[in-house]
Amino acid sequence: MFDARGPLCAGIDPHGALLQHWGLDDDLAGAERFAMTMVEACAGTVGFVKPQSAFFERFGSGGIVLLERVIAESRQAGALVILDVKRGDIGSTMAAYAQAYLDPASSLAVDAITVSPFLGVGSLQPAFDLAAAHGKGLFVLARTSNPEGKQVQMARRRDGRSVAQSIIDEVAEHNGEAEPLGSYGIVLGATVGACASEGEARLRESTYGITHTQVRQRDTAHDLSDFNGPILVPGMGAQGGRPSDLPRVLGPAVNFAIPAYSRQIAQPGPAVASIRSAVEALQAECRAATRE
Ligand SMILES: O=C(O)c1cc(=O)[nH]c(=O)n1[C@@H]1O[C@H](COP(=O)(O)O)[C@@H](O)[C@H]1O
């Protein structure tokens, strides 16, 4: 998929602000128009689409029916569907979540889902098992794109590793020696190590006595050299991440990157041709940044 269609993942997030920007009402009919236009513009050309479940759930059962349609039509158009649901619970409940999204008998079954390991990576075992049984994938949150994630994810364990690194290492174990790539990925935000502004960089320097470059190096010090799974990289575009950030954030694993854009690719809409040409331009940039 990386070679055939490129690494870019098109997020399908029927955001209230985007619906308004497209001249639509923020209701189920508006979300349907938005989501199906994004499917038409993207799913036949990109390798991966990523609907965010919350933007559909907010419309209740009608939103779930719409999500089912987005999933079915995206897969029919040849894209792999990564459903962003960030599920994570005690093992017995996790088994039910896994059944909902990874069992082909479910109308919400997709190719992969995002999962949260903060009840312990071990609590996700039923999802690993069901994914293996049905040839599906998981993306485990390791270092998220939001600034608040750092406090938990970069906390140091007694063995010196960060929490994020220990998650990366545990997921790598699940992939074992899989060739060319295991089915279990991680989520690593493109914004990691970034300062919101020059002012913030100067404030950090004067407050903590360390330069922005040092902060950035510390924040991006993930060892991905043994990681043989796909890496979902949100935080692109609207949150500030650029294709040129990918080598800095991912180092040797840059060619496993799936850079994900949601708001930025919908911005030129609602015209299908405008969305498609924006996606194609970003696809070319991401391909160049991840295949050097
Ligand atoms: O798992 C995700 O996709 C995700 C993880 C993360 O660390 N940060 C993050 O922004 N996301 C999701 O990626 C999308 C980002 O949207 P944009 O900022 O509009 O590109 C949203 O659907 C988020 O929920």
The ligand as an SDF file (V2000), in Angstrom:
LIG
                    3D

 24 25  0  0  0  0  0  0  0  0999 V2000
   -5.0950    8.4510   17.0190 O   0  0  0  0  0  0  0  0  0  0  0  0
   -5.1900    9.5060   16.3670 C   0  0  0  0  0  0  0  0  0  0  0  0
   -5.5430    9.4940   15.2000 O   0  0  0  0  0  0  0  0  0  0  0  0
   -4.7170   10.7450   17.0040 C   0  0  0  0  0  0  0  0  0  0  0  0
   -3.6970   10.6020   17.9190 C   0  0  0  0  0  0  0  0  0  0  0  0
   -3.0130   11.7450   18.3690 C   0  0  0  0  0  0  0  0  0  0  0  0
   -2.0370   11.6580   19.1040 O   0  0  0  0  0  0  0  0  0  0  0  0
   -3.4320   12.9620   17.9440 N   0  0  0  0  0  0  0  0  0  0  0  0
   -4.4920   13.1280   17.0730 C   0  0  0  0  0  0  0  0  0  0  0  0
   -4.7540   14.2710   16.6910 O   0  0  0  0  0  0  0  0  0  0  0  0
   -5.1810   12.0210   16.6570 N   0  0  0  0  0  0  0  0  0  0  0  0
   -6.3940   12.1660   15.7980 C   0  0  0  0  0  0  0  0  0  0  0  0
   -5.9790   12.6320   14.5190 O   0  0  0  0  0  0  0  0  0  0  0  0
   -6.9040   13.6110   14.0170 C   0  0  0  0  0  0  0  0  0  0  0  0
   -6.1450   14.9100   13.8610 C   0  0  0  0  0  0  0  0  0  0  0  0
   -6.9190   15.8470   13.1880 O   0  0  0  0  0  0  0  0  0  0  0  0
   -6.2920   17.1540   12.4990 P   0  0  0  0  0  0  0  0  0  0  0  0
   -5.5570   17.8870   13.5490 O   0  0  0  0  0  0  0  0  0  0  0  0
   -7.4960   17.8680   11.9990 O   0  0  0  0  0  0  0  0  0  0  0  0
   -5.3950   16.6620   11.3770 O   0  0  0  0  0  0  0  0  0  0  0  0
   -8.0440   13.6820   15.0240 C   0  0  0  0  0  0  0  0  0  0  0  0
   -9.0640   12.8020   14.5720 O   0  0  0  0  0  0  0  0  0  0  0  0
   -7.4310   13.1780   16.3120 C   0  0  0  0  0  0  0  0  0  0  0  0
   -8.3640   12.5380   17.1490 O   0  0  0  0  0  0  0  0  0  0  0  0
  1  2  2  0
  2  3  1  0
  2  4  1  0
  4  5  2  0
  4 11  1  0
  5  6  1  0
  6  7  2  0
  6  8  1  0
  8  9  1  0
  9 10  2  0
  9 11  1  0
 11 12  1  0
 12 13  1  0
 12 23  1  0
 13 14  1  0
 14 15  1  0
 14 21  1  0
 15 16  1  0
 16 17  1  0
 17 18  2  0
 17 19  1  0
 17 20  1  0
 21 22  1  0
 21 23  1  0
 23 24  1  0
M  END
$$$$
